[in-house]
Amino acid sequence: MNKHADRDEIRIVGSLAEIPAAAWDRLARVSPLLSHAFLEGLESTGCVCTDTGWEPCHVTLWRGADLVGAMPLYAKDHSYGEYVFDWAWADAYHRHGLSYYPKLVCAVPFTPITGPRLMAETEADRRTLLAGALAWAQRCHASSLHLLFPATSVAEECRKSGMLLRKGVQFHWSNPGYRSFDEFLGQLTREKRKKIRQERRRVCEQGISFRWLTGSEATESDWAFFERCYRKTYREHRSTPYLNLAFFLHLARHLPDNLLLIEARLDGRPIAATFNIVVGDEVLYGRNWGAIASIPLLHFEACYYQTIDYCIARGIRRFEGGAQGEHKMARGLMPVETYSAHWVAHAEFRRAIGQYVGREAHGIGEYVDELNERSPFVASPEKETRASAAE
C-alpha cells in the first residue's frame, strides 16, 4: 500500500499561474509543448480561456506540498482546434436531444502532436490522475473525456482503464543521418526525385531566398510579419485564428531555443513564413504557415523542403509535418498511426462509438498498408543513389 496515500490529493486548477513553473516543468521534463511557459502562455495571452471555449481545469496530484502529477485539461463547448474530429458524434447527440457539450479534453491546444498526457513518474500516479479526470468529468456533468495524441504507452494505460482508443494518421519524415538534401533525394524514386527538383528550381528561379531564424534571432518585427501571414491564412479559410502576436512574442521570450521561423523573401522583403517547434536534435514540429503573396509551389518549399534542409543541417532525427495531408508522401514523409482515448458517459452512445472506432481502426490499418505500398522510397537505395549522382 502506498504509505503516502493518506496525503495524496487531487486538485482541479483553473489557471497554470497558480502552479509554480519549476514544479510543473519537473513533470513536463524536456517537452516545450507541455512546459509551463507554453501552456500558461496560451492562458495569459487570451488564446485559451472561457471566451475562446477552452476553460482550463487542469488535474493535479499533490503529495503533501509536492506536485507529483499533472494533466492539462480543458472544458470545451465546441470541437475546434483539436484535430481529432468528433463533430459527427456531437451531431448524433443533438439529433437524439442530448447535449454533447461541455466535454473535457486533455491536449495541447491547437497542437496535433503526440506526447505525454498523464505527467507523473509512476504508473500508479498516472492511474490516479486519470481516475481524477474521470471523477471530475462526472462531477461537472461532462458528456465525455478525451485524451488527444497521447503517447502509445499512455494510450495503452487508457485502454486498460476502459477508455475507447481511436486511431488517426499523420505523416512524418525520418533522418537516418543524411549529409545533404541530395543524399535524401537519392533514396526516392526517380519520378519523385525529379518532381522535387523541378519544384525547388521553379521557386529559386523566381528570385526567392530564405532565412532560418531561431527564437533569439527573430526580431519583434519578424514575429509581427509571421503573425500577419498566419492571420491571412485563417481569413482565407473563413476561420478565426487561434493564436495571437502576444503568444508568439511570449514564446520568443521564454522558449527561444525551441523556436524556428523560416522566412521567404523576394526583392529584400519577406513574403511568407513558417513557424516551427524544435526539440534538440530529436524532432522538429512544423506548426503554422502563411504568405502575403500567392506564388506557385512556395508552400512546399517553405513548409517541407526548407524544413528538411534544416533538419539535415542540424542533425535533427525527425520532422513531423502536422495533421493530415497525403500529399506529404510525395515529399518523403511517411504515414504514422496516432491515437486518442475517449470515455463516454452515456452507455448507449459509448457502445455505438466503440463500434464506430473499431471499424475506423480497421480501415485506418488498411489505409496505412496501402500507403506504404505506394512508398516514394526505392527498394534499392544504393542503385538509385548512383542514378541520382549521374543525373
Phi, psi and omega in degrees: 000142180292117183292344179266001190303324183290347180251359178285139182216130172271129176234138174265123187248126184274355179202135178292342176298341180280349184247130177302135183301319183296322180293317179295316186290338173298330179275323181288340181057238187263004184281110179295331183287338176257002182293158176301319182299318182289307186289319178292328177297322176300322181286311187290339178263004174083008178286326181239113181190176180301321182296331180265004178083015176235091182267113182298135174210061188294137178270124180233146179244122182246137173244097189067236180267001186261134173278115183245356178200148180205150183215112179292119187224145183222138170271130187232147175245020175200181181238020179285152173073022184250323179069011165236111197270118179236023179301324180295325177294315179299320180294320179296319176302313182300317182294338179260014176074023181246159179260123176275335179249144007282153171233164178250135183231124172261113186192168162269112187306137174064022191223099182276067184232130181289141178181182177299145175234330175255096188270100179199156184286322188248156177297324180297318179291326177294320176298321179295319177300312182296319178297322177296320178294319179294321178295321178294321179301318180288323181294322182265011175059039174286147179288335191192164175232133185229127171255116186259130178056048174286152172301157184305319181296322179290319178302320179293320177297321178295319179298318180296332180278356178101004179283156177276135176260137178237140180258152173219181181225134169234177180233123184236151176250136181246141181245102180282001182122034179302141178264346180200164176296324179297324178294321174299313180302328181296344179271352182266162175296158182302319181298313181292320180298315180296318182296316180297317179297320178296317181296317180293322180296319182296322177292316181298320182295342177274004176081020182272133176241170184226149173237138173256118184237121173285172181300327180279339180272329182290134179272171177299325179290327175297316179293322179296322178294315179300316181297326175297316178296317180300313179298321181297320178301316180292320178299320180296334178260014179054043180236162177265128179300141179280327187250167181221172183299321180302322179291315180298319178293324176300314178297319180299326179283321190259334181228048187299327183286349182256007185245145174219122170258129171251116188247127176267139184228146177222127182055039176080005182236145178289140179233346181198161179202151173237147180248128184226152174249132182241134176241089180053225176260014183276307189203148171241128179256118173282123188249297187223155182215154173193160181213148176261354178232142180266104183234124182306135174073357181297324180301314181295319180295312185288321187271334184241301188291317176296322180294317177296318175305314182296316180299318179295315182296327184258000180070030180278131193279337185213144175234121178256121189269012177093189186283144171059186172100072178300335179298342181293336179300323181295344179257010175096007176268135186248154184291139177225134179282140175240170183228157163218155182235141190221131170247129183239125185291318186286120188300315182292319177292326177299318179293316181294317180293324177299318177295320181296311183291334175294314177295320181297318180298320177298316179295322180292321177301316178294322180297315180295319177300317179296317179297318180296330176291338179257028183305138177284352181272147183278156179285335181237083185302322183298317180296316181290327178297319177295321179295321180297318181294334182275348183289000000 
